[in-house]
Amino acid sequence: MLVKEILSSTDNPIFSFEFFPPKKNDDWDRLFRTISELIPFNPSYVSVTYGAGGSTRTRTHDLVTKIRKETGLTVVSHLTCICSTKDEISDILSTYENNGITNVLALRGDLPPGTTSYSEATKDFPHAIDLVRFIKTNFPSFGIGVAGFPEGHPQTPNRLDEITYLKEKVDAGADYIVTQLFFDNRDYFDFVDRCALEGITVPIIPGIMPVTTKKGLIRMSELALGARIPAELLKEVIEAPDDQSVAEAGIRWATKQVRELIDHHIKGIHFYTLNHAEATRMIFNNIPEAKSKEQA
């Protein structure tokens, strides 16, 4: 089922989970234990990421196919422009289609180590819109999602241009938008309003990642696509006496975000799980709407 069909089939918010392919073979069993722990929450779909420059490409495709075959879940595979040719993308999409996988998230992607410029790394697809157009033209049965940045795209400081480029991707065939993680819902609501002013009408699904460790919070701040950390959350994490207290603070914060988003009648919420079930499971246990979906 296409994600756009899932989104249009219900008035209730849908929930989805993101995973990444393990680098070590020994971690595959642990990942599938995580997936099995989250399946009872009836995710409408799950997604699988690429590494920088498509560095986990083979593992991504293996994981996407394995999840589809072993769980029957709708799976969205990330596809990136970096280091990709038209022939390679065609082969990937043909394989997916043959395995009943017809949803992708079209991204420009991160530069691989040792590469200094996007012009050096991009081959047939300079920008995500080029990938969207290619998929729409050559694989029209596929559903296509694209990324949104509530706090602004790091490579497009002009926010007017940023939303214009996003509108162009929607016009080229994107069915929905999934946002980068954020910790202040005001950024998301402002982003949605900016999109509406530009005439973007497709669903905009907020991405949520709970803080679980101090180290993780620092890394989020350092990443090029990292999120701003509200002072109130930062204070709770800094003053937490131990790791468990940090995780509890992060889960409380994310729960508050999710509740407010649901109250504003969003179409869905995408959870960045980092291949761990506990934080996401705790958030679901705190939210009556999610628990009722689990029991449905």
C-alpha positions as a printed Julia matrix, in Angstrom:
296×3 Matrix{Float64}:
  0.0     0.0     0.0
  1.28    3.47   -0.81
  1.91    5.84    2.09
 -0.31    8.46    0.45
 -3.15    5.91    0.44
 -2.55    5.11    4.1
 -2.64    8.8     4.97
 -5.87    9.39    3.07
 -7.62    6.29    4.41
 -8.09    7.52    7.99
 -8.89   10.65    9.96
 -6.74    9.4    12.85
 -3.0    10.06   13.05
 -0.81    7.28   11.72
  2.46    6.22   13.36
  5.64    5.07   11.66
  9.12    3.99   12.77
 12.55    4.46   11.24
 15.43    1.97   11.42
 18.92    1.84    9.98
 20.82   -1.21    8.66
 23.32   -2.57   11.2
 26.99   -2.4    10.26
 27.77   -5.67   12.04
 26.15   -8.95   11.1
 25.7    -9.81   14.78
 23.41   -6.8    15.23
 20.77   -7.98   12.75
 19.07  -10.31   15.24
 18.98   -7.5    17.81
 17.39   -5.15   15.28
 14.67   -7.66   14.49
 14.01   -8.09   18.2
 13.5    -4.31   18.3
 11.15   -4.48   15.33
  9.2    -7.34   16.91
  8.79   -5.28   20.1
  7.33   -2.37   18.12
  5.07   -4.33   15.77
  2.3    -4.6    18.42
  1.85   -0.83   18.08
  0.67   -1.43   14.5
  2.9     1.02   12.62
  1.33    2.14    9.37
  4.76    1.83    7.79
  8.44    1.64    8.66
 11.39    3.24    6.87
 15.02    2.24    6.4
 17.87    4.74    6.0
 21.03    4.95    3.88
 24.47    5.76    5.21
 26.4     8.76    3.92
 26.95    8.47    0.19
 24.89    5.3     0.07
 27.58    3.54    2.14
 25.04    1.05    3.51
 23.22    0.64    0.19
 23.36   -3.15    0.0
 22.46   -3.56    3.66
 19.58   -1.12    3.24
 18.13   -3.1     0.35
 18.62   -6.38    2.21
 16.9    -4.99    5.3
 14.0    -3.48    3.35
 13.33   -6.78    1.6
 13.75   -8.81    4.79
 11.3    -6.63    6.75
  8.75   -6.83    3.96
  8.98  -10.62    3.63
  9.13  -11.48    7.32
  6.67   -8.97    8.76
  4.39   -7.94    5.91
  4.78   -4.31    6.96
  4.67   -1.5     4.42
  8.31   -0.42    4.04
  9.7     2.88    2.79
 13.27    2.73    1.54
 15.48    5.81    1.55
 17.09    6.61   -1.8
 19.8     9.24   -2.19
 21.24   11.21   -5.09
 24.8    10.95   -3.82
 26.94    8.5    -5.8
 23.88    7.2    -7.69
 23.43    6.76  -11.42
 20.19    6.37  -13.34
 21.0     2.75  -14.12
 21.69    1.98  -10.46
 18.46    3.61   -9.3
 16.52    1.78  -12.02
 17.96   -1.57  -10.9
 17.15   -0.81   -7.26
 13.57    0.21   -7.98
 12.96   -2.75  -10.29
 14.14   -5.11   -7.54
 11.92   -3.4    -5.01
  8.93   -3.55   -7.33
  9.45   -7.28   -7.83
  9.43   -7.72   -4.04
  6.25   -5.71   -3.46
  8.04   -2.59   -2.2
  6.68    0.57   -3.83
  7.46    3.41   -1.42
 10.65    5.47   -1.27
 11.92    8.6     0.45
 13.86   10.64   -2.12
 16.79   12.52   -0.57
 19.89   14.33   -1.74
 21.85   12.56    0.98
 25.03   13.22    2.97
 28.5    13.44    1.47
 30.65   10.33    1.96
 33.95   10.67    3.86
 36.7    12.18    1.77
 34.34   14.03   -0.56
 34.42   17.81   -0.38
 31.61   18.93   -2.69
 28.18   17.85   -3.86
 29.14   18.49   -7.48
 31.87   15.88   -7.04
 29.54   13.31   -5.43
 26.35   13.73   -7.45
 26.25   11.98  -10.79
 22.91   11.86  -12.58
 20.94   13.51   -9.77
 22.29   16.9    -8.62
 19.29   17.51   -6.36
 16.48   15.54   -4.74
 13.99   16.99   -7.24
 15.92   15.26  -10.04
 15.47   11.94   -8.25
 11.76   12.63   -7.69
 11.26   13.41  -11.39
 13.14   10.28  -12.45
 11.08    8.02  -10.21
  7.81    9.64  -11.22
  8.62    9.29  -14.92
 10.07    5.78  -14.94
  8.31    4.14  -11.97
  4.94    5.92  -11.75
  3.46    3.26   -9.47
  5.83    4.23   -6.65
  4.89    6.49   -3.75
  7.43    9.22   -3.04
  8.17   11.09    0.16
 10.64   13.95    0.61
 12.31   15.62    3.59
 11.35   18.87    5.31
 13.33   21.0     7.76
 11.29   22.82   10.43
 14.34   24.76   11.6
 15.51   25.54    8.06
 17.65   23.6     5.61
 21.32   24.0     6.6
 22.38   24.61    3.0
 19.59   27.05    2.17
 19.81   30.0     4.57
 17.1    31.87    2.65
 13.95   30.3     4.05
 11.81   31.69    1.25
 13.94   29.83   -1.27
 13.87   26.73    0.91
 10.07   26.46    0.82
 10.01   27.29   -2.9
 12.37   24.37   -3.58
 10.2    22.11   -1.44
  7.1    23.14   -3.39
  8.91   22.27   -6.61
  9.57   18.75   -5.29
  5.9    18.36   -4.42
  4.89   19.6    -7.86
  7.33   17.11   -9.39
  5.51   14.22   -7.73
  6.21   13.99   -3.98
  3.18   12.68   -2.08
  4.11   13.75    1.43
  6.84   15.37    3.53
  8.62   13.89    6.57
 10.44   16.38    8.75
 13.85   16.28   10.3
 13.75   15.86   14.08
 12.94   18.91   16.23
 12.33   19.57   19.91
 10.18   22.69   19.8
  6.76   22.15   18.23
  6.55   25.86   17.43
  9.18   25.27   14.75
  7.02   22.56   13.19
  3.83   24.63   13.26
  5.66   27.61   11.75
  7.08   25.34    9.03
  3.62   24.01    8.21
  2.28   27.59    7.96
  5.16   28.54    5.65
  4.35   25.56    3.43
  0.68   26.52    3.32
  1.58   30.04    2.21
  3.56   28.51   -0.65
  0.59   26.36   -1.67
  1.91   23.03   -0.37
 -1.08   20.85    0.52
  0.45   17.36    0.91
  0.67   15.88    4.44
  3.64   17.04    6.51
  4.6    14.32    9.0
  6.63   15.49   12.01
  9.72   13.49   12.96
 10.31   12.85   16.67
 13.45   11.52   18.35
 13.52   11.32   22.16
 16.72   12.21   23.95
 17.99    9.14   25.84
 21.59   10.04   26.78
 23.64   13.18   27.39
 26.08   12.02   24.74
 23.24   11.67   22.27
 22.02   15.19   23.02
 25.5    16.62   22.4
 25.76   14.72   19.12
 22.38   16.04   17.96
 23.64   19.56   18.6
 26.84   18.96   16.65
 25.33   17.36   13.57
 24.97   19.52   10.47
 21.28   18.66   10.46
 20.99   18.73   14.23
 18.15   20.32   16.12
 18.07   23.27   18.48
 17.75   22.18   22.08
 15.25   24.24   24.14
 16.73   25.52   27.38
 14.11   23.75   29.48
 15.01   20.35   28.0
 18.73   21.11   28.2
 18.4    21.99   31.89
 16.59   18.73   32.65
 19.24   16.67   30.88
 22.21   18.5    32.4
 20.8    18.24   35.92
 19.78   14.57   35.59
 21.77   12.51   38.13
 22.14    9.39   35.96
 21.47    7.9    32.55
 18.06    6.58   33.52
 16.98   10.05   34.61
 18.18   11.48   31.29
 16.1     8.94   29.38
 13.06    9.63   31.54
 13.39   13.37   30.9
 13.74   12.79   27.16
 10.71   10.51   27.07
  8.61   13.02   29.04
  9.59   15.77   26.61
  8.86   13.7    23.52
  5.55   12.56   24.99
  4.56   16.18   25.53
  5.5    16.96   21.92
  3.46   14.04   20.57
  0.39   14.89   22.64
  0.43   18.49   21.43
  0.89   17.4    17.82
 -2.05   15.0    18.07
 -4.17   17.75   19.6
 -3.44   19.8    16.48
 -4.8    16.99   14.28
 -1.59   16.13   12.44
 -1.8    13.32    9.88
  0.93   11.21   11.42
  4.1    11.02   13.51
  7.38    9.45   12.45
  9.61    8.09   15.23
 13.38    7.98   14.79
 14.06    4.86   16.88
 17.86    4.55   16.49
 17.12    0.8    16.39
 15.98    0.75   20.03
 12.44    0.01   21.15
 12.34    1.17   24.77
 11.92    4.95   24.39
  9.36    4.65   21.6
  7.44    2.0    23.53
  7.35    4.22   26.63
  6.01    7.16   24.61
  3.24    4.97   23.2
  2.35    3.77   26.69
  1.96    7.41   27.72
 -0.41    8.28   24.86
 -4.01    7.01   24.96
 -4.49    7.57   21.2
 -1.52    5.34   20.39
 -2.58    2.66   22.86
 -6.08    2.54   21.38
 -4.53    2.09   17.94
 -2.49   -0.79   19.3
 -5.66   -2.51   20.51
 -7.6    -1.86   17.3
